[in-house]
C-alpha cells in the first residue's frame, strides 16, 4: 500500500513502532498528513484555498518532537528539512537568509526524487554495468577486445586465461557474474571522478550561487581548458574487485539515465505540495518588537519568518517555489516564554498546538524495549559483530530506566537522551573488551547495573560530568 494513502489511525500505528507515547502529537500530525491526501481530491477551485494547518509542539527536550516530524516525513515520502530558529539570531545580520530553509527543502526534494528514479532504473543500469565489466574482463562479443587485452598482458609478462568469445561465451560469463563466481576477480573500469569542487569566494548568503557555478562546470564535462582550472567532470580508471566495480558502475549508469528535467519538475511540485519544514527552538525567538536587547533581534527574526510561513515565492536555483502549502511544524520547550510571546501574526499561523508530556520511568522502560530501533537492540547488534551475545534482563532494563529517570529529576531533564549516556556508561567496559570476549554470552542483571552506575549517582558533582 502507498504510505501516502494511509488512514490517520494507520499513520499513528506506524509512528508507534518508533516513538513511545505522545498520542496527541501523533494524532495532530496524522490528521495534517491525511488532509494533504484529501486536498488533492477536492475540486480545482477549492484546492488552492485549502491551506495546511501548521503545528506547534510544546514540550521539554528529548520527548520525541523532532522524531515525530522526521518519521512522518519518511513515512509520507515527503521532503523534510530541520532548522534551528535560534541560528537566525546570530551576530552579523539579523534574520539573514531565512529563506535558505526553503532552498534546503528543494535540495532535499531533488535528492529524494532522484533516488526514487535511480531505484526504478537500477535494473537497466545493472545490465549496462554488467556489459562494461564483461568487456573489461575480456568477454567481448568480438575477438578484437580480447586480442588487444592479451597482447598487453604478454608485453607486461603476465599470463591471462583465455576467455571464450562470441555470444555463447558472453552469456555464460554473464551467468557466472550474476551467480557471484567472478566477484573476487580484479577488473579495471572507468568511473566518473568527483574532483575538488570549484568554489569561488563569495559573500555570505551567496552559497547557492557558488554551488550552482560548480554544478554548471561539472556538467560541461571533460573540457581540457576547464580541466586545467580544476573544473569539469573527469573519468579515471580504477582497479577493483568485480563485485565493487558492479556496484559503482550501476550507480554511475543509473545516475546518467535519470532525466534531470523531469526530476526537477517533480521535486519542485513535491516540495511545494508535500514538503515539511521543522522549525526547532522557536521559543528562543519569542520576544516582542519594541523591547530592548535581544528582544529586538528575536522580533526581527519573527518578522522575517512570517512571510515564509504565510506563503510567498522563494527563488531557488531550480525555479520559483511557493510556500503556501508547505507544512510547518514548530517546536520548543517554552520554559522561559509562552506561545503568546510570539508576534500575533506568527503564532496565528500555527493554529494547532499540542503539548508533549515529560517522560517518566515507565515511558523510559518502554523506549528501551519496544521500538524497532530501541537502544537495547542497537547495543545487542553492535556487540554481536564481535561475536558477543549480550543480554539484558527485564529487571536490568527497569533498573537502567530508574537511574535515567532519577538523574533527569535531580539535574537537567533531557528526556530519552539521558538513556544514551546511561547505556554508554553501563556498557563502557564491555564495549572496550568485546574483541577479547568473542563467543561469550554476557548477561546484564540489576546488580551489574547498580555496580556500574551507583558510584556515579552517589557523587553529585561527578554525575554532572558523566551523566
Order of alpha helices (4+ residues) and beta strands (2+ residues): alpha-alpha-alpha-beta-alpha-beta-alpha-alpha-alpha-beta-alpha-alpha-beta-alpha-alpha-beta-alpha-beta-beta-beta-alpha-beta-alpha-alpha-beta-alpha-alpha-alpha-beta-alpha-alpha
